[in-house]
Amino acid sequence: MIVCPKCGKENQDHYKFCLGCGGELPRGAAPAAKSFATPTPPAGVPAAMSPRVVATPAPAPVAAAPAPAAMPRSHAPVAASPMTAPAPAMVAPAAHAPAPAHMPAPAPAAAPATAPAAGPTPCPSCGAMVPVGFKFCGSCGAKTAGAPAPASVAMPTAQPIAAPSAKGKLVLIRPDGSEGGAHSLKDGANAIGRESGSLFGGDSYLSPKHVTLTFKGSSLVVRDEGSLNGVYLKIPRDQPIEIKHNDVFRIGQEILLYEAIEQPGPARDGVEPVGSPVEGYWGRVALVVGRDSSSNAFPVGGDGVTLGRERGDLMFPEDGYVSGLHCRITTESGRVYLTDLGSSNGTFLRLKSERTVGAGDFLLLGQQLFKVMI
């Protein structure tokens, strides 16, 4: 061991700087013997025994080995003198400088006491391991107290792989009209369904693969993937949209089917078939109650029919999502049109084929409404 001449801290032989004060350590072994030499006899040996100290140089090599073993326990070389009467034997090695060089041998036994179970920490300057509790590195002398371990902090930080930039997104519209979460849309095809998780995982009305939204240039094309409940596009207010036979539309919680009625031809032999359409009606609206099944049907003739919760030809008084006057079905020049009359929650037309949508359009998927942002 090498004893620091500044603070008296014991350091291992290969250390260049003191672990206690950071001072540079002497490179020779002789300085370590100075603390055990001259101070011992005058402090702890009576005057009457001093002649024996000088008269017994020969036994010194034998007694020198056990005597220093008790010295490191006190960790204070000056206070070691009053230990016991055998101190005269400790004075004898004073004339033999090489003998104290072997004294550090017992020191490793005390080393575990200074190294806690937590283990040493690396020096921030040179990387050498420094026992916990020491303020200075024994190899380079750098101060380690409070210094972070740069290697352990920097290693976990990895640069993430850049994800493809989003070209658009679907923004969830809450029932109160405010915007909720968003689902990013990348360039190319974007498959959406209950298996997509995120905003769609909790909607039991969505099919596992419900719809695909594909960017073709700057346009976004929507395609229903054969879903059970369909994909609905909100039609503009006060703008007639043409509908055809077997088109399905939705107002509030009501799903309605439009069916065209062909005008009957001339009766054969003047006999009209039973159940033939009543003259003057050109269509009917049926309430959908299941897949490929409907219940109540309402004939549509003349100038058309209006639908609402409080006013109109067809009313749905128990559906709070239907406006007082919601939409109208009319005919003109042999074509049939569906028009939203400024309803609060909108009128939605189910897509039967691919449809190009633009920014600001609304899609109804399952029980959730999304706004298209491009």
BALOBA-1460 file (C-alpha; in Angstrom, 3 decimals):
// residues 374
<rec num="1" residu="m" x="0.000" y="0.000" z="0.000"/>
<rec num="2" residu="i" x="1.062" y="3.619" z="-0.600"/>
<rec num="3" residu="v" x="0.177" y="6.124" z="2.114"/>
<rec num="4" residu="c" x="-0.674" y="9.604" z="0.874"/>
<rec num="5" residu="p" x="1.745" y="12.151" z="2.407"/>
<rec num="6" residu="k" x="-1.036" y="14.802" z="2.400"/>
<rec num="7" residu="c" x="-4.033" y="13.093" z="3.977"/>
<rec num="8" residu="g" x="-2.674" y="9.738" z="5.169"/>
<rec num="9" residu="k" x="-5.083" y="7.733" z="2.973"/>
<rec num="10" residu="e" x="-3.934" y="4.211" z="2.073"/>
<rec num="11" residu="n" x="-3.845" y="3.538" z="-1.664"/>
<rec num="12" residu="q" x="-2.975" y="0.455" z="-3.676"/>
<rec num="13" residu="d" x="0.502" y="0.177" z="-5.180"/>
<rec num="14" residu="h" x="-0.575" y="0.804" z="-8.786"/>
<rec num="15" residu="y" x="-2.470" y="4.045" z="-8.025"/>
<rec num="16" residu="k" x="-0.855" y="7.281" z="-9.184"/>
<rec num="17" residu="f" x="-3.190" y="9.637" z="-7.328"/>
<rec num="18" residu="c" x="-4.744" y="9.502" z="-3.851"/>
<rec num="19" residu="l" x="-8.370" y="8.327" z="-3.656"/>
<rec num="20" residu="g" x="-8.975" y="10.574" z="-0.669"/>
<rec num="21" residu="c" x="-7.630" y="13.961" z="-1.736"/>
<rec num="22" residu="g" x="-6.554" y="13.479" z="-5.369"/>
<rec num="23" residu="g" x="-2.945" y="14.390" z="-4.647"/>
<rec num="24" residu="e" x="-0.117" y="12.741" z="-6.556"/>
<rec num="25" residu="l" x="1.316" y="9.722" z="-4.739"/>
<rec num="26" residu="p" x="5.084" y="9.048" z="-4.318"/>
<rec num="27" residu="r" x="6.307" y="6.301" z="-6.602"/>
<rec num="28" residu="g" x="8.710" y="4.624" z="-4.134"/>
<rec num="29" residu="a" x="7.763" y="2.174" z="-1.387"/>
<rec num="30" residu="a" x="10.063" y="3.778" z="1.211"/>
<rec num="31" residu="p" x="7.697" y="6.592" z="2.143"/>
<rec num="32" residu="a" x="5.202" y="4.062" z="3.421"/>
<rec num="33" residu="a" x="7.704" y="2.883" z="6.036"/>
<rec num="34" residu="k" x="8.226" y="6.306" z="7.524"/>
<rec num="35" residu="s" x="4.916" y="6.295" z="9.309"/>
<rec num="36" residu="f" x="5.826" y="3.093" z="11.137"/>
<rec num="37" residu="a" x="9.451" y="3.936" z="12.088"/>
<rec num="38" residu="t" x="10.597" y="6.573" z="14.517"/>
<rec num="39" residu="p" x="7.322" y="7.679" z="16.087"/>
<rec num="40" residu="t" x="6.626" y="4.274" z="17.658"/>
<rec num="41" residu="p" x="9.418" y="3.835" z="20.257"/>
<rec num="42" residu="p" x="9.228" y="7.238" z="21.953"/>
<rec num="43" residu="a" x="5.458" y="7.221" z="22.208"/>
<rec num="44" residu="g" x="4.751" y="3.736" z="23.569"/>
<rec num="45" residu="v" x="8.005" y="2.270" z="24.932"/>
<rec num="46" residu="p" x="9.222" y="3.072" z="28.481"/>
<rec num="47" residu="a" x="12.696" y="4.536" z="28.908"/>
<rec num="48" residu="a" x="13.873" y="1.446" z="30.781"/>
<rec num="49" residu="m" x="13.093" y="-0.760" z="27.799"/>
<rec num="50" residu="s" x="14.847" y="1.380" z="25.187"/>
<rec num="51" residu="p" x="18.221" y="-0.408" z="25.651"/>
<rec num="52" residu="r" x="16.477" y="-3.641" z="24.703"/>
<rec num="53" residu="v" x="15.290" y="-2.098" z="21.482"/>
<rec num="54" residu="v" x="18.793" y="-1.306" z="20.338"/>
<rec num="55" residu="a" x="20.274" y="-4.506" z="21.746"/>
<rec num="56" residu="t" x="17.948" y="-6.848" z="19.854"/>
<rec num="57" residu="p" x="18.348" y="-6.079" z="16.144"/>
<rec num="58" residu="a" x="18.625" y="-9.735" z="15.208"/>
<rec num="59" residu="p" x="15.036" y="-10.822" z="16.084"/>
<rec num="60" residu="a" x="13.666" y="-7.911" z="14.109"/>
<rec num="61" residu="p" x="13.032" y="-9.790" z="10.849"/>
<rec num="62" residu="v" x="11.038" y="-12.435" z="12.750"/>
<rec num="63" residu="a" x="8.935" y="-10.071" z="14.832"/>
<rec num="64" residu="a" x="8.352" y="-7.598" z="12.025"/>
<rec num="65" residu="a" x="5.873" y="-9.824" z="10.241"/>
<rec num="66" residu="p" x="3.192" y="-10.219" z="12.945"/>
<rec num="67" residu="a" x="3.510" y="-6.708" z="14.366"/>
<rec num="68" residu="p" x="2.375" y="-4.755" z="11.282"/>
<rec num="69" residu="a" x="-0.678" y="-6.997" z="10.921"/>
<rec num="70" residu="a" x="-2.402" y="-5.093" z="13.699"/>
<rec num="71" residu="m" x="-1.407" y="-1.703" z="12.389"/>
<rec num="72" residu="p" x="-3.776" y="-1.350" z="9.388"/>
<rec num="73" residu="r" x="-6.803" y="-1.949" z="11.595"/>
<rec num="74" residu="s" x="-6.415" y="1.437" z="13.230"/>
<rec num="75" residu="h" x="-6.063" y="3.269" z="9.876"/>
<rec num="76" residu="a" x="-3.885" y="5.824" z="11.748"/>
<rec num="77" residu="p" x="-0.138" y="5.109" z="11.764"/>
<rec num="78" residu="v" x="0.633" y="7.613" z="14.546"/>
<rec num="79" residu="a" x="-1.914" y="6.135" z="16.945"/>
<rec num="80" residu="a" x="-0.611" y="2.609" z="16.488"/>
<rec num="81" residu="s" x="2.257" y="3.069" z="18.960"/>
<rec num="82" residu="p" x="0.375" y="2.411" z="22.200"/>
<rec num="83" residu="m" x="-0.994" y="-0.903" z="20.985"/>
<rec num="84" residu="t" x="0.993" y="-3.407" z="23.184"/>
<rec num="85" residu="a" x="4.302" y="-4.082" z="24.842"/>
<rec num="86" residu="p" x="5.747" y="-5.920" z="21.798"/>
<rec num="87" residu="a" x="6.289" y="-2.455" z="20.286"/>
<rec num="88" residu="p" x="10.085" y="-2.827" z="20.769"/>
<rec num="89" residu="a" x="10.049" y="-5.464" z="18.097"/>
<rec num="90" residu="m" x="8.364" y="-3.030" z="15.692"/>
<rec num="91" residu="v" x="11.138" y="-0.485" z="16.029"/>
<rec num="92" residu="a" x="13.783" y="-2.883" z="14.827"/>
<rec num="93" residu="p" x="12.661" y="-2.761" z="11.142"/>
<rec num="94" residu="a" x="13.437" y="0.964" z="11.085"/>
<rec num="95" residu="a" x="16.939" y="0.205" z="9.864"/>
<rec num="96" residu="h" x="15.627" y="-2.181" z="7.218"/>
<rec num="97" residu="a" x="13.763" y="-0.221" z="4.571"/>
<rec num="98" residu="p" x="12.792" y="-3.257" z="2.444"/>
<rec num="99" residu="a" x="10.864" y="-4.870" z="5.313"/>
<rec num="100" residu="p" x="7.962" y="-2.376" z="5.407"/>
<rec num="101" residu="a" x="7.460" y="-2.859" z="1.683"/>
<rec num="102" residu="h" x="5.771" y="-6.165" z="2.499"/>
<rec num="103" residu="m" x="3.450" y="-4.612" z="5.066"/>
<rec num="104" residu="p" x="0.662" y="-3.745" z="2.562"/>
<rec num="105" residu="a" x="0.002" y="-7.438" z="2.024"/>
<rec num="106" residu="p" x="-2.760" y="-7.621" z="4.682"/>
<rec num="107" residu="a" x="-4.472" y="-4.517" z="3.242"/>
<rec num="108" residu="p" x="-6.502" y="-6.373" z="0.565"/>
<rec num="109" residu="a" x="-8.371" y="-8.105" z="3.386"/>
<rec num="110" residu="a" x="-9.813" y="-4.732" z="4.389"/>
<rec num="111" residu="a" x="-10.583" y="-3.625" z="0.817"/>
<rec num="112" residu="p" x="-14.099" y="-5.165" z="0.704"/>
<rec num="113" residu="a" x="-15.074" y="-2.878" z="3.575"/>
<rec num="114" residu="t" x="-14.542" y="0.183" z="1.378"/>
<rec num="115" residu="a" x="-16.319" y="-1.256" z="-1.653"/>
<rec num="116" residu="p" x="-20.091" y="-1.510" z="-1.136"/>
<rec num="117" residu="a" x="-22.233" y="-4.130" z="-2.793"/>
<rec num="118" residu="a" x="-23.265" y="-1.607" z="-5.413"/>
<rec num="119" residu="g" x="-19.859" y="-1.999" z="-7.072"/>
<rec num="120" residu="p" x="-17.366" y="0.498" z="-8.417"/>
<rec num="121" residu="t" x="-18.183" y="3.161" z="-10.959"/>
<rec num="122" residu="p" x="-16.169" y="4.097" z="-14.044"/>
<rec num="123" residu="c" x="-14.047" y="7.236" z="-14.013"/>
<rec num="124" residu="p" x="-15.595" y="9.843" z="-16.354"/>
<rec num="125" residu="s" x="-12.114" y="10.848" z="-17.527"/>
<rec num="126" residu="c" x="-10.145" y="7.636" z="-18.126"/>
<rec num="127" residu="g" x="-12.725" y="4.897" z="-17.576"/>
<rec num="128" residu="a" x="-10.856" y="3.195" z="-14.729"/>
<rec num="129" residu="m" x="-13.041" y="1.610" z="-12.052"/>
<rec num="130" residu="v" x="-13.281" y="3.730" z="-8.881"/>
<rec num="131" residu="p" x="-14.732" y="2.189" z="-5.682"/>
<rec num="132" residu="v" x="-17.922" y="3.772" z="-4.437"/>
<rec num="133" residu="g" x="-17.266" y="6.492" z="-1.873"/>
<rec num="134" residu="f" x="-13.975" y="7.759" z="-3.326"/>
<rec num="135" residu="k" x="-13.871" y="11.264" z="-4.734"/>
<rec num="136" residu="f" x="-10.804" y="10.904" z="-6.974"/>
<rec num="137" residu="c" x="-9.656" y="8.370" z="-9.556"/>
<rec num="138" residu="g" x="-6.587" y="6.343" z="-8.536"/>
<rec num="139" residu="s" x="-5.314" y="6.174" z="-12.115"/>
<rec num="140" residu="c" x="-5.655" y="9.727" z="-13.436"/>
<rec num="141" residu="g" x="-6.577" y="11.771" z="-10.343"/>
<rec num="142" residu="a" x="-9.773" y="13.161" z="-11.835"/>
<rec num="143" residu="k" x="-12.568" y="14.085" z="-9.436"/>
<rec num="144" residu="t" x="-15.405" y="11.552" z="-9.574"/>
<rec num="145" residu="a" x="-17.788" y="12.775" z="-6.859"/>
<rec num="146" residu="g" x="-21.192" y="13.463" z="-8.432"/>
<rec num="147" residu="a" x="-19.915" y="12.787" z="-11.937"/>
<rec num="148" residu="p" x="-22.354" y="10.868" z="-14.140"/>
<rec num="149" residu="a" x="-21.405" y="7.746" z="-16.011"/>
<rec num="150" residu="p" x="-21.525" y="8.933" z="-19.621"/>
<rec num="151" residu="a" x="-21.283" y="5.490" z="-21.136"/>
<rec num="152" residu="s" x="-24.357" y="4.094" z="-19.408"/>
<rec num="153" residu="v" x="-26.453" y="7.148" z="-20.308"/>
<rec num="154" residu="a" x="-25.401" y="7.518" z="-23.908"/>
<rec num="155" residu="m" x="-25.580" y="3.866" z="-24.945"/>
<rec num="156" residu="p" x="-29.383" y="3.384" z="-24.810"/>
<rec num="157" residu="t" x="-29.963" y="6.492" z="-26.906"/>
<rec num="158" residu="a" x="-30.397" y="5.220" z="-30.436"/>
<rec num="159" residu="q" x="-31.468" y="7.187" z="-33.454"/>
<rec num="160" residu="p" x="-34.944" y="5.939" z="-34.486"/>
<rec num="161" residu="i" x="-35.547" y="4.908" z="-38.035"/>
<rec num="162" residu="a" x="-37.417" y="7.658" z="-39.794"/>
<rec num="163" residu="a" x="-41.015" y="6.612" z="-40.427"/>
<rec num="164" residu="p" x="-42.657" y="7.404" z="-43.749"/>
<rec num="165" residu="s" x="-44.070" y="10.908" z="-43.676"/>
<rec num="166" residu="a" x="-47.858" y="11.083" z="-43.417"/>
<rec num="167" residu="k" x="-49.619" y="12.344" z="-46.518"/>
<rec num="168" residu="g" x="-52.971" y="12.790" z="-44.806"/>
<rec num="169" residu="k" x="-54.992" y="11.725" z="-41.809"/>
<rec num="170" residu="l" x="-58.431" y="10.808" z="-40.538"/>
<rec num="171" residu="v" x="-59.554" y="12.992" z="-37.635"/>
<rec num="172" residu="l" x="-62.135" y="11.572" z="-35.241"/>
<rec num="173" residu="i" x="-65.192" y="13.785" z="-34.713"/>
<rec num="174" residu="r" x="-66.750" y="13.373" z="-31.285"/>
<rec num="175" residu="p" x="-70.545" y="13.430" z="-30.754"/>
<rec num="176" residu="d" x="-70.322" y="17.037" z="-29.575"/>
<rec num="177" residu="g" x="-68.632" y="18.067" z="-32.839"/>
<rec num="178" residu="s" x="-65.129" y="18.526" z="-31.415"/>
<rec num="179" residu="e" x="-62.081" y="16.823" z="-32.879"/>
<rec num="180" residu="g" x="-60.597" y="13.790" z="-31.146"/>
<rec num="181" residu="g" x="-57.657" y="11.594" z="-32.093"/>
<rec num="182" residu="a" x="-56.196" y="11.218" z="-35.567"/>
<rec num="183" residu="h" x="-55.037" y="8.318" z="-37.725"/>
<rec num="184" residu="s" x="-52.193" y="9.074" z="-40.133"/>
<rec num="185" residu="l" x="-52.431" y="8.054" z="-43.782"/>
<rec num="186" residu="k" x="-49.223" y="7.253" z="-45.632"/>
<rec num="187" residu="d" x="-48.668" y="7.387" z="-49.357"/>
<rec num="188" residu="g" x="-50.129" y="4.375" z="-51.136"/>
<rec num="189" residu="a" x="-52.716" y="2.009" z="-49.635"/>
<rec num="190" residu="n" x="-53.969" y="2.320" z="-46.047"/>
<rec num="191" residu="a" x="-56.039" y="-0.619" z="-44.770"/>
<rec num="192" residu="i" x="-58.334" y="0.266" z="-41.872"/>
<rec num="193" residu="g" x="-60.462" y="-1.985" z="-39.709"/>
<rec num="194" residu="r" x="-61.002" y="-3.296" z="-36.216"/>
<rec num="195" residu="e" x="-57.579" y="-4.991" z="-36.349"/>
<rec num="196" residu="s" x="-55.909" y="-1.621" z="-36.968"/>
<rec num="197" residu="g" x="-56.144" y="-0.815" z="-33.253"/>
<rec num="198" residu="s" x="-55.777" y="2.788" z="-32.142"/>
<rec num="199" residu="l" x="-59.072" y="4.590" z="-32.827"/>
<rec num="200" residu="f" x="-60.676" y="1.556" z="-34.451"/>
<rec num="201" residu="g" x="-59.976" y="-1.308" z="-32.035"/>
<rec num="202" residu="g" x="-62.962" y="-0.659" z="-29.757"/>
<rec num="203" residu="d" x="-65.638" y="-0.305" z="-32.470"/>
<rec num="204" residu="s" x="-67.479" y="-3.621" z="-32.737"/>
<rec num="205" residu="y" x="-69.353" y="-2.387" z="-35.833"/>
<rec num="206" residu="l" x="-66.133" y="-2.368" z="-37.853"/>
<rec num="207" residu="s" x="-65.046" y="-5.433" z="-39.794"/>
<rec num="208" residu="p" x="-61.476" y="-6.708" z="-39.253"/>
<rec num="209" residu="k" x="-60.542" y="-5.188" z="-42.620"/>
<rec num="210" residu="h" x="-63.215" y="-2.615" z="-43.261"/>
<rec num="211" residu="v" x="-61.969" y="-0.103" z="-45.822"/>
<rec num="212" residu="t" x="-58.879" y="0.811" z="-47.825"/>
<rec num="213" residu="l" x="-57.872" y="4.403" z="-48.489"/>
<rec num="214" residu="t" x="-55.346" y="4.745" z="-51.297"/>
<rec num="215" residu="f" x="-53.480" y="7.810" z="-52.469"/>
<rec num="216" residu="k" x="-53.321" y="7.979" z="-56.247"/>
<rec num="217" residu="g" x="-51.263" y="11.039" z="-56.925"/>
<rec num="218" residu="s" x="-52.900" y="13.825" z="-54.974"/>
<rec num="219" residu="s" x="-56.301" y="12.088" z="-54.847"/>
<rec num="220" residu="l" x="-57.555" y="9.807" z="-52.076"/>
<rec num="221" residu="v" x="-59.682" y="6.864" z="-53.214"/>
<rec num="222" residu="v" x="-61.963" y="5.017" z="-50.771"/>
<rec num="223" residu="r" x="-62.872" y="1.362" z="-51.342"/>
<rec num="224" residu="d" x="-65.170" y="-0.746" z="-49.158"/>
<rec num="225" residu="e" x="-63.547" y="-4.142" z="-48.531"/>
<rec num="226" residu="g" x="-66.841" y="-6.028" z="-48.309"/>
<rec num="227" residu="s" x="-67.530" y="-4.869" z="-44.763"/>
<rec num="228" residu="l" x="-70.694" y="-5.934" z="-42.979"/>
<rec num="229" residu="n" x="-71.921" y="-2.444" z="-42.085"/>
<rec num="230" residu="g" x="-70.501" y="-0.528" z="-45.013"/>
<rec num="231" residu="v" x="-68.711" y="2.765" z="-45.596"/>
<rec num="232" residu="y" x="-70.775" y="5.957" z="-45.699"/>
<rec num="233" residu="l" x="-69.877" y="9.325" z="-47.227"/>
<rec num="234" residu="k" x="-71.568" y="12.480" z="-45.950"/>
<rec num="235" residu="i" x="-73.329" y="14.355" z="-48.744"/>
<rec num="236" residu="p" x="-73.154" y="18.178" z="-48.933"/>
<rec num="237" residu="r" x="-75.982" y="20.304" z="-47.567"/>
<rec num="238" residu="d" x="-78.661" y="21.545" z="-49.938"/>
<rec num="239" residu="q" x="-76.972" y="19.864" z="-52.896"/>
<rec num="240" residu="p" x="-78.974" y="17.140" z="-54.700"/>
<rec num="241" residu="i" x="-77.053" y="13.851" z="-55.054"/>
<rec num="242" residu="e" x="-78.303" y="11.280" z="-57.536"/>
<rec num="243" residu="i" x="-79.257" y="7.910" z="-56.107"/>
<rec num="244" residu="k" x="-80.181" y="4.729" z="-57.898"/>
<rec num="245" residu="h" x="-81.982" y="1.472" z="-57.261"/>
<rec num="246" residu="n" x="-80.786" y="-0.347" z="-54.104"/>
<rec num="247" residu="d" x="-78.779" y="2.595" z="-52.816"/>
<rec num="248" residu="v" x="-78.564" y="2.755" z="-49.005"/>
<rec num="249" residu="f" x="-78.417" y="5.985" z="-47.009"/>
<rec num="250" residu="r" x="-78.396" y="6.848" z="-43.331"/>
<rec num="251" residu="i" x="-79.971" y="9.614" z="-41.240"/>
<rec num="252" residu="g" x="-79.387" y="9.572" z="-37.493"/>
<rec num="253" residu="q" x="-79.500" y="5.921" z="-36.451"/>
<rec num="254" residu="e" x="-81.837" y="4.941" z="-39.276"/>
<rec num="255" residu="i" x="-80.546" y="2.967" z="-42.266"/>
<rec num="256" residu="l" x="-82.816" y="3.304" z="-45.280"/>
<rec num="257" residu="l" x="-82.928" y="1.527" z="-48.636"/>
<rec num="258" residu="y" x="-84.188" y="3.192" z="-51.799"/>
<rec num="259" residu="e" x="-85.774" y="0.946" z="-54.418"/>
<rec num="260" residu="a" x="-87.036" y="2.103" z="-57.794"/>
<rec num="261" residu="i" x="-90.484" y="1.027" z="-58.940"/>
<rec num="262" residu="e" x="-90.964" y="0.393" z="-62.634"/>
<rec num="263" residu="q" x="-94.173" y="1.659" z="-64.171"/>
<rec num="264" residu="p" x="-96.465" y="-1.211" z="-65.152"/>
<rec num="265" residu="g" x="-96.852" y="-1.933" z="-68.839"/>
<rec num="266" residu="p" x="-100.119" y="-2.503" z="-70.630"/>
<rec num="267" residu="a" x="-102.096" y="-5.402" z="-69.169"/>
<rec num="268" residu="r" x="-102.438" y="-8.536" z="-71.275"/>
<rec num="269" residu="d" x="-106.052" y="-9.140" z="-72.201"/>
<rec num="270" residu="g" x="-106.994" y="-6.275" z="-69.922"/>
<rec num="271" residu="v" x="-106.145" y="-8.251" z="-66.772"/>
<rec num="272" residu="e" x="-103.983" y="-6.585" z="-64.170"/>
<rec num="273" residu="p" x="-101.764" y="-8.853" z="-62.015"/>
<rec num="274" residu="v" x="-102.410" y="-8.970" z="-58.298"/>
<rec num="275" residu="g" x="-99.878" y="-6.976" z="-56.314"/>
<rec num="276" residu="s" x="-98.880" y="-4.741" z="-59.170"/>
<rec num="277" residu="p" x="-97.564" y="-1.254" z="-58.305"/>
<rec num="278" residu="v" x="-100.054" y="1.492" z="-57.828"/>
<rec num="279" residu="e" x="-99.879" y="3.924" z="-60.678"/>
<rec num="280" residu="g" x="-98.118" y="7.185" z="-59.892"/>
<rec num="281" residu="y" x="-95.443" y="5.817" z="-57.512"/>
<rec num="282" residu="w" x="-91.903" y="5.656" z="-58.832"/>
<rec num="283" residu="g" x="-90.023" y="4.402" z="-55.772"/>
<rec num="284" residu="r" x="-90.130" y="3.313" z="-52.181"/>
<rec num="285" residu="v" x="-88.038" y="3.728" z="-49.028"/>
<rec num="286" residu="a" x="-87.581" y="0.708" z="-46.750"/>
<rec num="287" residu="l" x="-86.148" y="0.581" z="-43.233"/>
<rec num="288" residu="v" x="-83.176" y="-1.799" z="-43.079"/>
<rec num="289" residu="v" x="-83.228" y="-4.068" z="-40.022"/>
<rec num="290" residu="g" x="-80.520" y="-6.567" z="-40.942"/>
<rec num="291" residu="r" x="-78.205" y="-7.814" z="-43.657"/>
<rec num="292" residu="d" x="-80.306" y="-8.164" z="-46.830"/>
<rec num="293" residu="s" x="-83.538" y="-7.651" z="-44.885"/>
<rec num="294" residu="s" x="-85.902" y="-4.713" z="-44.400"/>
<rec num="295" residu="s" x="-89.147" y="-4.011" z="-42.577"/>
<rec num="296" residu="n" x="-91.510" y="-1.089" z="-43.116"/>
<rec num="297" residu="a" x="-91.559" y="0.368" z="-46.629"/>
<rec num="298" residu="f" x="-92.981" y="3.725" z="-47.714"/>
<rec num="299" residu="p" x="-93.998" y="4.457" z="-51.308"/>
<rec num="300" residu="v" x="-92.590" y="7.523" z="-53.017"/>
<rec num="301" residu="g" x="-94.518" y="9.302" z="-55.744"/>
<rec num="302" residu="g" x="-95.437" y="12.688" z="-57.099"/>
<rec num="303" residu="d" x="-92.863" y="15.369" z="-56.288"/>
<rec num="304" residu="g" x="-91.102" y="13.203" z="-53.725"/>
<rec num="305" residu="v" x="-91.006" y="12.666" z="-49.983"/>
<rec num="306" residu="t" x="-89.431" y="14.457" z="-47.008"/>
<rec num="307" residu="l" x="-88.001" y="12.783" z="-43.916"/>
<rec num="308" residu="g" x="-87.513" y="14.164" z="-40.392"/>
<rec num="309" residu="r" x="-88.100" y="13.723" z="-36.684"/>
<rec num="310" residu="e" x="-90.934" y="16.276" z="-36.311"/>
<rec num="311" residu="r" x="-91.957" y="17.240" z="-39.852"/>
<rec num="312" residu="g" x="-92.205" y="15.489" z="-43.189"/>
<rec num="313" residu="d" x="-93.922" y="12.575" z="-44.871"/>
<rec num="314" residu="l" x="-91.774" y="9.994" z="-43.057"/>
<rec num="315" residu="m" x="-91.029" y="10.772" z="-39.422"/>
<rec num="316" residu="f" x="-88.770" y="9.106" z="-36.853"/>
<rec num="317" residu="p" x="-89.841" y="10.761" z="-33.573"/>
<rec num="318" residu="e" x="-87.788" y="8.457" z="-31.328"/>
<rec num="319" residu="d" x="-84.435" y="9.061" z="-33.019"/>
<rec num="320" residu="g" x="-82.786" y="12.068" z="-31.387"/>
<rec num="321" residu="y" x="-80.056" y="12.168" z="-34.056"/>
<rec num="322" residu="v" x="-82.587" y="12.955" z="-36.798"/>
<rec num="323" residu="s" x="-83.284" y="16.660" z="-37.292"/>
<rec num="324" residu="g" x="-86.813" y="18.084" z="-37.295"/>
<rec num="325" residu="l" x="-86.679" y="18.279" z="-41.116"/>
<rec num="326" residu="h" x="-83.750" y="16.182" z="-42.255"/>
<rec num="327" residu="c" x="-83.697" y="15.317" z="-45.988"/>
<rec num="328" residu="r" x="-85.768" y="14.980" z="-49.147"/>
<rec num="329" residu="i" x="-86.032" y="12.495" z="-52.026"/>
<rec num="330" residu="t" x="-87.170" y="13.981" z="-55.345"/>
<rec num="331" residu="t" x="-87.253" y="13.091" z="-59.014"/>
<rec num="332" residu="e" x="-86.433" y="15.162" z="-62.067"/>
<rec num="333" residu="s" x="-86.173" y="14.120" z="-65.722"/>
<rec num="334" residu="g" x="-86.353" y="10.445" z="-64.789"/>
<rec num="335" residu="r" x="-83.565" y="10.690" z="-62.203"/>
<rec num="336" residu="v" x="-83.889" y="10.455" z="-58.423"/>
<rec num="337" residu="y" x="-82.020" y="12.766" z="-56.057"/>
<rec num="338" residu="l" x="-81.312" y="12.775" z="-52.322"/>
<rec num="339" residu="t" x="-80.858" y="16.206" z="-50.723"/>
<rec num="340" residu="d" x="-79.817" y="17.041" z="-47.167"/>
<rec num="341" residu="l" x="-81.914" y="19.934" z="-45.830"/>
<rec num="342" residu="g" x="-79.316" y="21.409" z="-43.484"/>
<rec num="343" residu="s" x="-79.574" y="18.702" z="-40.827"/>
<rec num="344" residu="s" x="-77.426" y="18.858" z="-37.699"/>
<rec num="345" residu="n" x="-75.840" y="15.421" z="-38.038"/>
<rec num="346" residu="g" x="-75.875" y="15.067" z="-41.802"/>
<rec num="347" residu="t" x="-77.067" y="12.555" z="-44.374"/>
<rec num="348" residu="f" x="-74.745" y="9.718" z="-45.406"/>
<rec num="349" residu="l" x="-74.749" y="7.653" z="-48.587"/>
<rec num="350" residu="r" x="-73.284" y="4.143" z="-48.562"/>
<rec num="351" residu="l" x="-70.523" y="3.607" z="-51.117"/>
<rec num="352" residu="k" x="-71.116" y="0.806" z="-53.605"/>
<rec num="353" residu="s" x="-67.886" y="1.285" z="-55.529"/>
<rec num="354" residu="e" x="-64.615" y="3.192" z="-55.320"/>
<rec num="355" residu="r" x="-65.060" y="6.885" z="-54.647"/>
<rec num="356" residu="t" x="-62.582" y="9.750" z="-54.703"/>
<rec num="357" residu="v" x="-62.834" y="11.992" z="-51.650"/>
<rec num="358" residu="g" x="-61.265" y="15.351" z="-50.886"/>
<rec num="359" residu="a" x="-60.103" y="17.373" z="-47.922"/>
<rec num="360" residu="g" x="-62.955" y="18.148" z="-45.546"/>
<rec num="361" residu="d" x="-65.118" y="15.177" z="-46.554"/>
<rec num="362" residu="f" x="-66.637" y="13.032" z="-43.794"/>
<rec num="363" residu="l" x="-66.607" y="9.232" z="-43.645"/>
<rec num="364" residu="l" x="-68.811" y="7.183" z="-41.341"/>
<rec num="365" residu="l" x="-67.031" y="3.945" z="-40.387"/>
<rec num="366" residu="g" x="-68.879" y="1.689" z="-37.970"/>
<rec num="367" residu="q" x="-70.191" y="4.024" z="-35.284"/>
<rec num="368" residu="q" x="-67.474" y="6.656" z="-35.671"/>
<rec num="369" residu="l" x="-67.317" y="9.765" z="-37.829"/>
<rec num="370" residu="f" x="-64.005" y="10.828" z="-39.378"/>
<rec num="371" residu="k" x="-62.955" y="13.948" z="-41.239"/>
<rec num="372" residu="v" x="-60.544" y="13.548" z="-44.154"/>
<rec num="373" residu="m" x="-57.482" y="15.793" z="-43.968"/>
<rec num="374" residu="i" x="-55.125" y="15.904" z="-46.956"/>
